[in-house]
Amino acid sequence: MAYKDKIVMSIGGSLIFPNGGIDTKFLKELNAFIRKQLAKNKNRQFFLVVGGGTIARHYRDAGREVIGHELTRDDLDWLGIHATKLNAHLIRTIFRDIAHPYIIKHYEIIRKAHESVVVAAGWKPGWSTDYDAVLLCEDYNVKEIINLSNISQVFDKDPKKYKDAKPIEKISWNNFRKLVGDEWIPGMNAPFDPVAAQKAQEEGVKVAVLSGHDFKNLEKYFKGEKFLGTVIE
């Protein structure tokens, strides 16, 4: 089947594996939401790109504690990549009856998947799953990414540090990149990572940042109604 309505969704690992362990409430809500959207539109195909979250940080901290000093960037990235694969396999298991049987993890091989759900994980050191989501857009000719994370909007500065931080409803790629810089740092906590932002701008891809804890709000986005979030384009 040739799907016309392809949706790339980048799912932050912190939604799947926050500090307290796996968030089954989120996974149940994601499962119900995706299946509901597919029931409404048989011509829709979801690409779910899954992040590593806190599980990657646990491994990073354990490695640092054992060897007594900071790990290399490659080591940090590989721990993160394997964390994304573990989370991605959990997501694929949840959608196993309708999902492509293999996790996309080699982005130079374009798999023309015919299933309505395709799950992807991390690939190379130096790239986040945000970047991988942009690569999928390039491969499948998609011009939009829905970025689900544990924040509801992008702010003009870190709201955890600055009480006067202001939420942003819409921002250009140029201005967004001024906020996050140009360098990828393993485990960095940015709304959309700097290297991915540069690639998205080059490809003309729009990104909508929304909270993964509010599926009613996400439904508003799908319906084209006013929603809480940030659009970067």
C-alpha positions as CSV (number, residue, x, y, z in Angstrom):
1,M,0.0,0.0,0.0
2,A,1.3,3.5,-0.9
3,Y,0.5,5.7,2.0
4,K,-0.2,9.4,1.2
5,D,-0.4,10.8,4.7
6,K,3.0,10.0,6.3
7,I,3.6,11.3,9.8
8,V,7.1,11.4,11.4
9,M,6.9,11.6,15.2
10,S,10.0,12.0,17.4
11,I,9.2,10.6,20.8
12,G,11.5,11.8,23.6
13,G,13.0,9.0,25.7
14,S,12.1,10.8,28.9
15,L,8.5,10.1,28.1
16,I,9.1,6.3,28.0
17,F,11.7,6.1,30.7
18,P,11.6,9.0,33.2
19,N,13.4,8.8,36.5
20,G,11.0,6.4,38.1
21,G,11.2,3.7,35.5
22,I,9.0,2.9,32.4
23,D,5.9,5.1,32.1
24,T,3.2,2.6,31.2
25,K,0.5,5.2,31.4
26,F,2.2,7.2,28.6
27,L,2.7,4.0,26.5
28,K,-1.0,3.1,26.9
29,E,-2.1,6.6,25.9
30,L,0.3,6.5,22.9
31,N,-1.0,3.1,21.8
32,A,-4.6,4.2,22.0
33,F,-3.9,7.5,20.2
34,I,-2.0,6.0,17.3
35,R,-4.6,3.3,16.8
36,K,-7.4,5.8,16.9
37,Q,-5.7,8.0,14.3
38,L,-5.2,5.0,12.0
39,A,-8.8,3.9,12.4
40,K,-9.9,7.4,11.3
41,N,-7.5,7.4,8.2
42,K,-6.5,4.2,6.6
43,N,-4.2,6.1,4.3
44,R,-2.0,7.2,7.2
45,Q,1.4,5.9,8.2
46,F,3.3,6.7,11.4
47,F,7.1,6.7,11.7
48,L,7.9,6.7,15.4
49,V,11.5,7.7,16.2
50,V,12.3,6.8,19.8
51,G,14.8,8.5,22.1
52,G,16.8,7.0,25.0
53,G,15.8,9.1,28.0
54,T,16.9,8.6,31.5
55,I,18.0,5.0,30.9
56,A,20.9,6.3,28.8
57,R,21.9,8.7,31.7
58,H,21.9,5.8,34.2
59,Y,24.4,3.9,32.0
60,R,26.5,7.0,31.5
61,D,26.6,7.7,35.2
62,A,27.4,4.0,36.0
63,G,30.3,4.0,33.5
64,R,31.7,7.2,34.9
65,E,31.5,5.9,38.5
66,V,33.3,2.7,37.7
67,I,36.2,4.2,35.7
68,G,36.4,7.4,37.8
69,H,36.4,9.9,35.0
70,E,34.3,11.3,32.1
71,L,33.6,8.9,29.3
72,T,34.5,9.8,25.7
73,R,31.8,11.4,23.5
74,D,31.7,8.2,21.3
75,D,31.1,6.1,24.4
76,L,28.4,8.4,25.6
77,D,26.7,8.4,22.2
78,W,26.9,4.6,21.9
79,L,25.3,4.1,25.3
80,G,22.5,6.5,24.2
81,I,22.1,4.8,20.9
82,H,21.6,1.4,22.5
83,A,19.2,2.9,25.0
84,T,17.1,4.2,22.1
85,K,17.1,0.7,20.6
86,L,15.8,-0.9,23.8
87,N,13.0,1.7,24.0
88,A,12.3,1.3,20.3
89,H,11.9,-2.4,20.7
90,L,9.4,-1.9,23.5
91,I,7.4,0.5,21.2
92,R,7.5,-2.0,18.3
93,T,6.3,-4.8,20.6
94,I,3.3,-2.7,21.6
95,F,2.4,-2.2,17.9
96,R,3.6,-5.6,16.8
97,D,0.3,-6.5,15.0
98,I,0.5,-3.5,12.8
99,A,4.2,-2.5,12.8
100,H,7.1,-3.2,10.4
101,P,9.0,-6.2,11.9
102,Y,12.4,-4.5,12.0
103,I,13.5,-1.3,13.8
104,I,15.0,1.2,11.4
105,K,18.6,1.7,12.6
106,H,20.7,2.1,9.4
107,Y,19.5,5.3,7.7
108,E,21.6,4.8,4.6
109,I,19.3,1.8,3.8
110,I,15.8,3.1,2.9
111,R,13.3,0.5,3.9
112,K,10.1,1.0,1.9
113,A,7.9,-0.3,4.8
114,H,4.3,-1.2,3.9
115,E,3.0,-1.3,7.5
116,S,1.0,1.5,9.1
117,V,3.5,1.9,11.9
118,V,7.3,2.0,11.5
119,V,9.6,2.3,14.5
120,A,13.1,3.8,14.4
121,A,16.0,4.1,16.8
122,G,19.4,5.9,17.0
123,W,22.1,5.3,14.5
124,K,25.5,7.1,14.6
125,P,27.5,8.9,17.3
126,G,27.2,12.6,16.9
127,W,23.5,12.4,15.8
128,S,20.4,12.4,18.0
129,T,17.1,10.7,17.2
130,D,15.9,14.2,16.3
131,Y,18.4,14.1,13.5
132,D,17.3,10.6,12.5
133,A,13.7,11.9,12.3
134,V,14.9,14.5,9.8
135,L,16.6,11.8,7.8
136,L,13.4,9.9,7.6
137,C,11.7,13.1,6.3
138,E,14.3,13.3,3.6
139,D,13.9,9.6,2.6
140,Y,10.1,9.5,2.6
141,N,9.5,13.1,1.4
142,V,7.9,14.3,4.6
143,K,8.0,18.1,5.5
144,E,6.8,18.0,9.1
145,I,7.9,16.4,12.4
146,I,5.8,16.2,15.5
147,N,8.3,16.3,18.4
148,L,6.8,14.9,21.7
149,S,8.8,15.6,24.8
150,N,8.3,16.4,28.5
151,I,7.9,20.2,27.8
152,S,4.8,21.9,26.4
153,Q,6.6,24.7,24.6
154,V,10.0,26.1,23.6
155,F,11.1,29.0,25.9
156,D,13.3,31.9,25.0
157,K,15.7,30.7,27.8
158,D,15.8,27.8,30.3
159,P,12.7,28.1,32.5
160,K,14.3,26.0,35.2
161,K,17.0,28.7,35.6
162,Y,15.2,31.9,34.7
163,K,11.8,32.8,36.2
164,D,11.2,35.4,33.5
165,A,11.6,32.9,30.6
166,K,8.8,33.4,28.0
167,P,7.1,30.6,26.0
168,I,7.3,30.8,22.2
169,E,4.4,29.9,19.9
170,K,6.3,30.2,16.6
171,I,9.9,30.8,15.7
172,S,12.1,30.7,12.6
173,W,14.9,28.2,12.3
174,N,17.5,31.0,12.3
175,N,16.2,32.3,15.6
176,F,15.8,28.8,17.1
177,R,19.4,28.0,16.2
178,K,20.6,31.1,18.0
179,L,18.9,29.7,21.2
180,V,20.4,26.1,21.0
181,G,23.7,26.8,19.3
182,D,25.3,24.5,16.6
183,E,27.0,21.8,18.6
184,W,25.6,18.4,19.6
185,I,26.6,17.3,23.1
186,P,25.7,13.7,24.1
187,G,22.8,13.7,26.5
188,M,22.0,17.4,26.0
189,N,18.5,18.5,26.9
190,A,17.4,20.7,24.0
191,P,13.9,21.0,22.5
192,F,15.4,19.9,19.2
193,D,19.0,19.3,18.9
194,P,21.4,21.8,17.1
195,V,22.6,19.4,14.3
196,A,19.0,18.3,13.6
197,A,17.9,21.9,13.5
198,Q,20.5,22.7,10.8
199,K,19.4,19.7,8.8
200,A,15.7,20.5,9.2
201,Q,16.3,24.0,8.0
202,E,18.2,22.8,4.9
203,E,15.4,20.3,4.1
204,G,12.6,22.8,4.7
205,V,11.1,20.6,7.4
206,K,8.7,22.2,10.0
207,V,8.8,20.9,13.6
208,A,6.0,21.1,16.1
209,V,7.1,20.7,19.7
210,L,4.3,19.5,22.0
211,S,4.0,17.8,25.4
212,G,3.8,14.1,25.2
213,H,1.6,14.1,28.4
214,D,-1.4,15.8,26.8
215,F,-3.0,13.7,24.1
216,K,-6.1,15.9,23.9
217,N,-3.8,18.8,22.9
218,L,-2.1,16.5,20.4
219,E,-5.5,15.7,18.9
220,K,-6.1,19.4,18.4
221,Y,-2.9,19.7,16.4
222,F,-4.0,16.8,14.2
223,K,-7.4,18.5,13.7
224,G,-5.8,21.8,12.8
225,E,-7.2,23.5,15.9
226,K,-5.4,25.9,18.2
227,F,-3.0,23.9,20.3
228,L,-0.4,24.5,23.0
229,G,3.1,24.1,21.6
230,T,5.8,25.7,19.5
231,V,6.1,25.6,15.7
232,I,9.7,25.9,14.2
233,E,10.0,26.6,10.5
